[in-house]
Every structure is written in structure tokens, then in C-alpha cells.
Amino acid sequence: MTAIRLLIEPPGGQPSERECRTGAVTFGRGADSDIVIADHSMSRHHARIAAEEGHWIVEDLGARNGTFVNGERIDGRQPIVPGDVVKMGGTLVRVSGTGTDRIGALGVGELGSSIFRPIAELTQEVETPTGAPSRVAARLKALNDFHRAMAGPIALDALLELLLERLFSALHPEEGVILLRQPDGTLATAASRRLQGATGELVVSRRLVSEVVDKGTAALVSDIAVDERFAGAHSIIGSGIRSILAAPISDAAGCVGMVAIYSRAHVRRFGEEDMELLVSLASAASLRIRNVALAEEAAARRVQDHELALAHDIQMAMLPRHTAERPELDMAAALIPARAVGGDLYDFLIIDDRLWFIVADAAGKGVSAALFMAVTRTLFRAVAHSEATVASVVTRMNTELARDNERQFFVTAVVGRLDLRSGELAYASAGHPPPLRASGGAPPRPLDAIEGGVALGIVEDATYEEGRLALVAGDLLLMFTDGVTEAINSRRELFSEARLYASLAGPDRPVLEIVATLIDDVNAFAAGQPQEDDITVLALRYRGPAITR
Amino acid sequence: MTPSGRIDTTTSGAVEEAIRRAVEAGARDLVVDFAGVEYISSAGLRVFLLLAKQMRDLQGRLVLCGMPEPVRQVFHLAGFMPLFRVERSQEAALARFATRT
């Protein structure tokens, strides 16, 4: 006898095609039908199509709404031929020939069944469970346990484990997996579980994900080998999985993941009631998953904030804790990072009655700038001991920082050396605003810029020149980073050099007061506007050589 | 390329990405016109240092042009002007490619 093809068109669903060579195939809403169709006007056991005595027949199985062939209701059984249209409830089954008898085509005995259903339909539907009492009890217990567990505090991992555990005890799959959407939008395995002794790779089929997550539908696949939705899905078919039950994990914000359970050993492992249980559990879990995820994100942020606070403390500890206790000097400094950690730096050390100092600004902000700043400080301290002149210190620091600097980090710096006995000052700038000097009651003005001072770290063979001048007792030196002059207010105006000079003008004051006033002025100008750059000021007053007795 | 607005820590990533795409697409003669740039921070400078380094490695050519005074000042203060070919206008920048082949 010839094989026939059946084109099955469920109401509002995707049509699917089956080829029948021998045997019988049953249609119905019940999960034990060969072809399960989510059609409310269909009976649980609606009809069968079978080969009998060399002919194909359709038989009504006592369906409440009847079975029709070409528009006429049949009574019992009736032969069908290619071209006939069978109507079962709202579902049409079109019969056609196969053209050729293809070798290897499936016999009806191997026919599987599958349902893909919108979640809304499933969650609204209220149906009395009709399965065996033990399975009903197991399902109810699973739901009950799960809800009870979720009433208390539970971590995300524990929640997902519990979901899988309940599914395993109620539905007896061999494998289960939960995918959750990650912050970057991809889906990743958040939990998985398998029976002891299960072998083979744990497979997450892209085809299944697209059916369930992208379309937001629950999926019951009774036999993947004959399910057209998985035709060509080699990874999952090759894995040996036979039946699948999957549901999206969705909340008001959309689909956040998927839970799927598999059986390799059995076709038709799961039924429609199982699907309803899975959907119930998944939707119960979804809201909690989002809440727990938000809480854990907040906790992760707290850990990160804590790390940053530590980094801030470490960085602040790199700054000098005290000013130099020398009778020849008054010193004051301030550093206000724009973020928890920053790229600004000031430092000083005294070597043989000479004060070495640096004010520097590493490019960028945050941790990368802070690390570069730390390297700069270490270099400064090491090199100041080994080099004779300011120019050679800066040149050497640049060479070290420029070596293998693939990412082109750079730091601008002003470095100086003040001879505390003579007042002789040598200074060099590497792409940094020059120091200001106020002398003899005159307003401060910048020291002469020195040629060729490229920021440190970029030009490996750069050389630097130094300027020299003699300070007299009472002279004030002020070093700063451009975070001062480029401090912004809410109108994005800059603090500017003009305001810097205005703040420094006026009667002579102790350096501590000068720095405090400048910071106050910058803060008053910014008026709470968050700053984009660190703000650093270092002020020195040379009091003349110490009187030795 | 004609970046505009502020090139700072927040926006430099996007500028860097745009440049990366252009270079990956095969651009070897690049003109960056700063006429629309209001402000550039040190993080912004880094993007162009990286670009200059990359173009050197690829034996490409990079010309900056149209720099408003505040932008020029930032390049100048950091000592970076000698590291770049800088022209006043886009025309002058493009002319540079025509004469130096």
C-alpha cells in the first residue's frame, strides 16, 4: 500500500507534516495521544488515522465535537484518500500522497507528538488533573514545596537548585538545565542537574532556545526524532535526547531565561499536565529570580565599592602623611579625587638638605590611572636618590614609563628640587602646568616654561631641561594639577587660571590657609557639581636657611 | 573623521571605537578634524596618541586639523604637538596627502 502525508493545521498554531506508511496514529488533546494538539474544541482522544486491510481510514473515537471528512461528519470509521480534508475540532488534517515511497520514511508507530503553546493560554487554563493519582500528588507536592521554600529568604543558586530538584522528584527527567539571561544579554547555564550515571554532553539546543525564549512559549516535545521543529538540529538530536519539556522564565520585563528537562531513555516521557506544572513552577520562580538577581547585583556592587574604598585608602596612604618638619619650610597640600581612586599624585622627600617634590596627573581616571600614579611615585622615589639633576630625574622617569607602554598611558608632572640651605630651586615640567611663585608680596606668577617637556611615558628618548632660580626667604611656590583650573560648575564653566590667581591674591597667609582657601573657592565655584578630574594643590614657603648655633 | 563635543573619560571609548573601525576597514590616510570639539581631556589625548602609534606601526598617515584654541592648548601643554602633523583646515590636511605620496 502507498504511504500518505498528513498536513496538520492546529488553530492558530504552526502547521506540521507527518508521513505515515503503516500502523495507526491517534490525535487528541490528551498527552497520551500520538499527536497532541492544543485545541480546546478537540477531545482528549479525538480520532485515529490507521492503515487497515490495505486502505487508510479515519476513525472517530467518540469525540464530543465529532470528526469531519470533506465537511461531512463521519459516523465511526471512513476510508480516506489523498485530497481529503479531515477536521477534528478546530484542527484540519490534509491528506496527500507522498509522490515516491521514500526509503527510511517513518512508520506511524514511531510517530511522536509535540505541542508548542503560548504561556498565557496555559496559565489561564484551569483543568482538573487526570493523570494517575500518584503523579497528581507528586505535582501538587512539588508546587507546594516550591512555594513554601520561596516564601523565605533564598539565594539564587539555591532557588535554581530547588527548582530542578522539585522537577526531578515530580517528573523524573534524566537531565535538567536552567538558562538565565546575563547582564550582557546572552543566555548562560545558571544551574543544571542530571541523574547519576547519565552520560553524554549536557546539550542546550539553540533551536529549543529560539522556540521557548524568543517566542515565549512552553514546549512539549514527545519525540524529537520526528518533530519537524527540530529537523536538522543535529546537536540535540545527536545527543540522544528523545523527549523535552521546556518553559520560559518570564516576568513583566520579559523573558529572563528558560528551564528545560530532558529524557534520553524515553519518548513521550512528559505529558501535558507535566507541562502545566513546569509552567507553574517557572512562573513562580521568575519573580523571585529577578528579585534575587537584583539583590545579588547590589551585594556585588557593595563588594566592589568596598574594594574601591580599600584602593582609595591604599592610594591615600601613598601620599605623605605629614609635611616636612624642617625649619626652612612651611608646606601644605590637598588632593581631592574625583572618584574613589584617581590619577593625581604629590610627593616629596628630603635627601641631603634638599627637598625633592613632585606633582603629577596620570591620564584618565579610575583604577588604571591610580596604578599608573603608583608606578610614577615609586619611580620618583627611586630615581631621585640616584640621579644628580632634576632634568636627569625626569628624563629617567620618562624612559622607564615609556618602555613597552603599548596602551599609551601617560602622566604629566612637575618635579622640583629646593636646596634648603641656599634657596636654589631647580624644576622641570613634563607636559604639566608650571609652578607659580609669589615673591616679595607681589601676586603669584608662573615660572618660565621650559621647552620640550612632553608628558612622561610617550616619547621614549625624550630629554628634559630644567629651569633654575634662587628663592628668597618668604617666597611661596604653588604646584597644582589642571583639576583646579578645569574644575567645572553646573553651567560647565571652568574655574580657570583667573579664579586661581584671584584666590591666591590678597595679604600673605600661612600656606595651610592658602591651600584651604583655594579648595574652598573651588568648592564654592563648583557648587556641588561632580568633578571630572582630581584636584591637587601643593604649596611651599621657603623661610630661608635655618640658623645654626 | 569629525568628532564633536567633549572628548573625555566618558566619551573617549566611543571615539576610540570609531577610529578602530575605520582603521580595521583599511583606512591608512586619516584626517581628524577637531573643529567641532569643545574640550579634550587627558583620556581623550590618549586616544590620539594610540592612533598615532597605530598609524606609525601600519605605515599610515595621520593629520589633525581644525583645532580650536582650547583643544590646541591641551595638546600643547602636554607637549604633544610635535608628535602630530597638524594643519589649520581639512583642505590643508588633505593637501598634505596629495603632496606627500
Contacts between the chains, C-beta under 8 A, distances in Angstrom:
chain1	res1	chain2	res2	distance
A	361	B	42	6.9
A	362	B	42	7.9
A	363	B	42	3.8
A	363	B	43	6.0
A	363	B	45	6.6
A	363	B	46	5.1
A	364	B	9	6.0
A	364	B	42	6.3
A	364	B	43	4.3
A	364	B	46	6.5
A	365	B	9	5.1
A	365	B	43	7.0
A	366	B	9	7.8
A	407	B	46	8.0
A	407	B	50	7.3
A	408	B	46	5.5
A	408	B	49	4.2
A	408	B	50	4.7
A	408	B	53	6.0
A	409	B	46	7.0
A	410	B	42	7.5
A	410	B	45	7.6
A	410	B	46	6.9
A	410	B	49	6.9
A	410	B	78	7.4
A	412	B	42	7.4
A	412	B	77	7.8
A	412	B	78	5.9
A	430	B	79	6.9
A	431	B	77	6.2
A	431	B	78	3.8
A	431	B	79	4.2
A	431	B	80	7.3
A	432	B	77	7.7
A	433	B	77	6.8
A	452	B	79	7.1
A	453	B	79	5.1
A	454	B	78	7.2
A	454	B	79	3.3
A	454	B	80	6.6
A	454	B	82	7.3
A	454	B	83	7.4
A	455	B	78	4.5
A	455	B	79	5.7
A	455	B	80	7.0
A	458	B	49	5.9
A	458	B	80	7.3
A	458	B	83	7.0
A	459	B	83	7.0
A	482	B	77	7.9
A	532	B	8	6.2
A	532	B	9	6.9
A	532	B	41	7.0
A	533	B	41	7.1
